Amino acid sequence: MMSNNSLPTFYRLSAEIRRALELNLPLVALESTVITHGLPYPDNLALALDMENEIRQRQAIPATIAVLDGFIHVGLQPEQIEPLAHGQGMYKISTRDFAPAISKGRSGGTTVAGTMLAAHTAGIRVFATGGIGGVHRQPSYDVSADLPQLARTPMIVVCAGAKAILDLPATLEYLETYAVPVVGYQTDEFPAFYSRESGLKASLRLDSPEEIAVLAKNHWALGMSSAILVAAPLPEDVALPAASVAGAIEQALQECEEKQVRGQQVTPFLLQRVTELTGGASLRANLDLLKNNARLGADIARALVQD
């Protein structure tokens, strides 16, 4: 984490974010690949604005992060979000992609890993997203950059678990190996993105934002540099039964292999096919979980700045 005055020259913090950092106000970082690559237009634009509004309604400040014309922007204006939503010429920017994007003046959405790096560098300690990346089912050596970033970035990451298209047991094993506490928020179970149940245990259960803030402070006071992963299940009235999604995921995985989709295109392909195969039900659940996580992220950010 750097002070505002010592940030690299290619960072652009909005006036609101600078003031919030100076006054130690509650801040919640938001990613932007969900805008550029995760959801179709105009759902992506509406969601981006809705998530920011959800955070403001909980008395916290949203910090949507993206790369625009080679500059890392922390805190976007609505007119900056609009071109991201249209997606034309937008890159998917993870940690390895920042330097090329800056060097070539590119624009794009930041992934979970990329957003964590930028947010932590700027001094933001809470990040709300949908589902983290993890270990893919096939091939198993395909491991998201989100996992090593969680292992080395001291920040609270609020999610709905890992994306259900992934190998969830292997993902949890990775997080355990690299000392990332996995908190089940008001649940003992690790949620499976669209579904509340996965059959897998979280490493501990906490029932309030205040408890999460205390855990994070103690974790980092011990000298740990890893993140706190807070896994919040969808509310029961909007969550999908795991069995109803499983068939769609299996078919999407098979099609992905047949079409030889590789690299950064795998996750967007799978999520889009699952949306199609579930008749849009998974998309609706995705939108709900993102807003649910934004609300919880705001509550945690407020608890974190309290003495």
C-alpha positions in Angstrom: 0.0 0.0 0.0 1.3 3.5 -0.9 0.3 7.0 0.1 -1.6 9.1 -2.5 1.5 11.1 -3.1 3.8 8.1 -3.8 1.5 6.2 -6.2 2.9 5.4 -9.6 2.2 8.1 -12.2 -0.2 5.8 -14.1 -2.7 5.7 -11.2 -5.6 8.1 -11.3 -7.7 8.3 -8.1 -10.9 10.2 -8.2 -11.2 13.2 -5.9 -13.8 11.3 -3.9 -11.5 8.3 -3.4 -8.6 10.5 -2.4 -10.7 12.3 0.2 -12.0 9.0 1.6 -8.5 7.7 2.0 -7.3 10.8 3.7 -10.2 10.8 6.1 -10.2 7.0 6.7 -13.8 6.7 5.4 -15.2 3.2 4.5 -14.3 2.2 0.9 -15.3 -0.8 -1.2 -13.4 -1.7 -4.3 -15.3 -3.1 -7.3 -14.0 -5.0 -10.3 -14.8 -4.2 -13.9 -14.4 -7.4 -15.9 -18.0 -8.2 -14.8 -18.8 -5.1 -16.9 -16.5 -5.7 -19.9 -16.6 -9.5 -20.1 -19.0 -11.0 -17.5 -22.5 -9.8 -18.4 -24.3 -8.7 -21.6 -25.3 -5.1 -22.3 -27.3 -3.4 -20.8 -27.4 -5.7 -17.8 -23.7 -5.0 -17.2 -24.2 -1.2 -17.1 -27.3 -1.4 -14.8 -25.4 -3.7 -12.5 -22.3 -1.5 -12.2 -24.5 1.5 -11.2 -26.7 -0.6 -8.9 -23.6 -2.0 -7.0 -22.3 1.5 -6.5 -25.7 2.6 -5.3 -26.0 -0.3 -2.9 -22.7 0.6 -1.3 -23.6 4.3 -1.0 -26.9 3.4 0.7 -24.9 1.5 3.3 -22.9 4.7 4.1 -19.7 3.6 2.3 -18.0 4.8 -0.9 -17.6 2.6 -4.0 -14.3 2.5 -5.9 -14.9 0.8 -9.3 -11.5 0.1 -10.8 -10.6 -0.1 -14.5 -7.8 0.7 -17.0 -8.6 3.6 -19.3 -6.2 4.6 -22.1 -3.3 3.2 -20.2 -4.1 4.6 -16.8 -5.4 2.7 -13.7 -8.5 4.5 -12.6 -9.7 4.0 -9.0 -13.2 5.4 -8.7 -15.1 5.9 -12.0 -17.7 8.4 -13.1 -20.9 7.2 -14.9 -19.5 8.5 -18.2 -16.4 6.3 -17.7 -18.5 3.2 -17.0 -20.6 3.5 -20.1 -17.8 2.6 -22.7 -16.7 -0.3 -20.5 -20.2 -1.7 -20.7 -20.3 -1.5 -24.5 -17.1 -3.6 -24.5 -15.7 -2.6 -27.8 -11.9 -2.9 -27.8 -11.8 -3.7 -24.1 -9.1 -6.0 -22.7 -9.4 -8.4 -19.8 -6.7 -7.2 -17.4 -5.3 -9.5 -14.7 -2.0 -8.8 -12.8 0.3 -9.8 -15.7 -1.6 -7.6 -18.1 -1.2 -4.2 -16.4 2.2 -3.3 -17.8 1.3 -4.2 -21.4 -2.0 -2.2 -21.0 -0.2 0.8 -19.6 2.6 0.6 -22.1 0.2 0.4 -25.1 -2.4 2.8 -23.8 -5.1 0.1 -23.7 -8.5 0.1 -21.9 -10.2 -2.8 -20.2 -11.8 -4.4 -17.2 -9.8 -5.6 -14.2 -10.2 -9.1 -13.0 -10.4 -10.1 -9.3 -6.6 -10.5 -9.2 -6.1 -7.2 -11.0 -8.6 -5.3 -8.9 -7.0 -6.6 -5.7 -3.5 -5.4 -6.8 -4.8 -2.0 -7.8 -7.0 -1.5 -4.8 -4.3 -2.6 -2.3 -1.8 -0.3 -3.9 -4.2 2.6 -3.6 -4.9 1.8 0.1 -8.3 0.2 -0.1 -8.9 -2.8 2.3 -12.3 -4.2 1.2 -13.3 -5.6 -2.2 -16.7 -7.0 -3.2 -17.0 -9.3 -6.2 -19.2 -12.1 -7.5 -17.2 -15.4 -7.4 -13.5 -15.8 -7.3 -11.5 -17.8 -9.9 -9.9 -21.0 -8.8 -8.7 -24.4 -10.0 -10.4 -25.5 -13.2 -11.8 -29.0 -13.5 -10.1 -29.7 -16.8 -7.2 -29.2 -17.1 -6.3 -29.1 -13.4 -3.2 -27.1 -14.0 -5.3 -24.2 -15.2 -5.3 -22.2 -12.0 -6.7 -18.7 -11.8 -4.4 -15.8 -11.0 -7.0 -14.9 -8.3 -5.6 -17.6 -6.0 -2.0 -16.5 -5.7 -3.1 -12.9 -5.5 -5.4 -13.9 -2.5 -2.3 -15.5 -1.0 -0.2 -12.3 -1.0 -2.7 -9.4 -0.7 -3.8 -8.3 2.8 -7.4 -7.3 2.0 -11.0 -8.5 2.8 -12.6 -10.1 -0.3 -16.3 -10.6 -0.2 -17.7 -13.2 -2.7 -20.3 -15.9 -3.1 -17.7 -18.6 -3.1 -15.7 -19.7 -6.2 -17.5 -19.9 -9.5 -19.5 -23.1 -9.7 -17.8 -24.2 -13.0 -14.6 -24.8 -11.0 -13.1 -27.6 -9.0 -14.3 -26.3 -5.6 -12.5 -28.9 -3.4 -9.2 -28.2 -5.1 -9.7 -24.5 -4.9 -10.3 -24.7 -1.1 -7.2 -26.9 -0.7 -5.1 -24.2 -2.5 -6.5 -21.5 -0.2 -5.7 -23.6 2.9 -2.1 -24.2 1.7 -1.5 -20.5 1.3 -3.1 -19.5 4.6 -6.2 -17.7 3.3 -9.0 -17.9 5.9 -12.3 -18.8 4.2 -15.1 -17.3 6.3 -18.6 -18.6 5.8 -20.8 -15.5 6.5 -23.7 -16.7 8.6 -23.1 -20.3 7.3 -20.8 -23.2 8.0 -20.8 -24.2 4.3 -18.8 -22.8 1.5 -21.3 -21.5 -1.0 -21.2 -22.5 -4.7 -21.8 -19.2 -6.4 -25.4 -19.7 -7.8 -26.2 -22.1 -4.9 -26.1 -21.9 -1.2 -24.7 -25.4 -0.8 -21.6 -27.1 -2.0 -21.1 -29.9 0.6 -17.8 -28.3 1.6 -17.0 -26.6 4.9 -15.7 -23.1 5.3 -12.7 -22.8 7.6 -14.7 -20.8 10.1 -18.1 -19.2 10.5 -18.6 -15.5 11.4 -22.0 -13.9 11.8 -21.4 -10.1 11.7 -19.3 -7.6 9.9 -17.7 -6.6 13.2 -16.4 -10.1 13.8 -14.9 -10.1 10.3 -13.2 -6.8 10.9 -11.7 -8.1 14.1 -10.5 -11.3 12.4 -8.8 -9.4 9.6 -7.0 -7.0 12.0 -5.7 -9.9 14.1 -4.7 -11.9 11.0 -2.6 -9.1 9.7 -1.2 -8.2 13.2 0.3 -11.6 13.2 2.4 -10.7 10.2 0.2 -12.5 7.7 0.0 -11.0 4.2 -2.8 -13.1 2.8 -6.4 -12.0 2.2 -9.5 -12.8 4.3 -12.0 -14.5 1.9 -15.6 -13.9 3.0 -18.0 -16.3 1.3 -21.6 -15.1 1.5 -24.4 -17.3 0.2 -27.2 -15.9 -1.8 -30.5 -15.4 0.1 -32.7 -18.5 0.0 -35.4 -16.9 -2.1 -33.0 -16.1 -5.0 -30.4 -19.0 -4.8 -30.6 -21.9 -7.2 -30.6 -25.5 -6.1 -27.2 -27.0 -6.8 -28.8 -30.0 -8.7 -30.5 -27.6 -11.1 -27.3 -26.0 -12.2 -25.1 -29.2 -12.2 -26.3 -30.5 -15.6 -25.9 -27.1 -17.3 -22.3 -26.9 -16.0 -21.4 -30.4 -17.2 -22.7 -29.6 -20.7 -20.9 -26.3 -20.8 -17.7 -27.9 -19.8 -18.1 -30.6 -22.5 -18.7 -28.0 -25.1 -15.8 -25.9 -23.9 -13.5 -28.9 -24.4 -15.0 -29.8 -27.8 -14.5 -26.2 -29.0 -11.0 -26.1 -27.5 -11.6 -22.8 -25.7 -8.5 -21.9 -23.8 -6.9 -19.3 -21.6 -8.9 -16.2 -20.5 -11.8 -17.1 -22.8 -12.7 -20.2 -20.7 -14.6 -18.6 -17.9 -16.7 -16.1 -20.0 -17.6 -19.0 -22.4 -18.7 -21.3 -19.5 -20.7 -18.6 -17.7 -22.5 -17.6 -20.9 -23.4 -21.2 -21.8 -24.6 -21.9 -18.3 -26.8 -18.7 -18.6 -28.2 -20.0 -21.9 -28.7 -23.6 -20.6 -30.6 -22.4 -17.4 -32.9 -20.1 -19.4 -31.4 -17.0 -17.8 -31.8 -18.2 -14.2 -28.1 -18.3 -13.5 -27.8 -14.7 -14.8 -30.5 -13.5 -12.5 -28.7 -15.3 -9.6 -25.4 -13.7 -10.6 -26.9 -10.2 -10.5 -28.5 -10.8 -7.1 -25.3 -12.2 -5.6 -23.2 -9.3 -6.8 -25.5 -6.8 -5.2 -25.7 -8.9 -2.0 -21.9 -8.9 -1.8 -21.7 -5.2 -2.4 -24.0 -4.6 0.6 -22.0 -6.9 2.9 -18.7 -5.3 1.6 -20.0 -1.9 2.7 -21.0 -3.1 6.1 -17.6 -4.7 6.6 -15.8 -1.5 5.4 -17.7 0.5 8.0 -16.8 -1.9 10.7 -13.1 -1.9 9.6 -12.7 1.9 10.1 -14.2 1.9 13.5 -11.8 2.0 16.4 
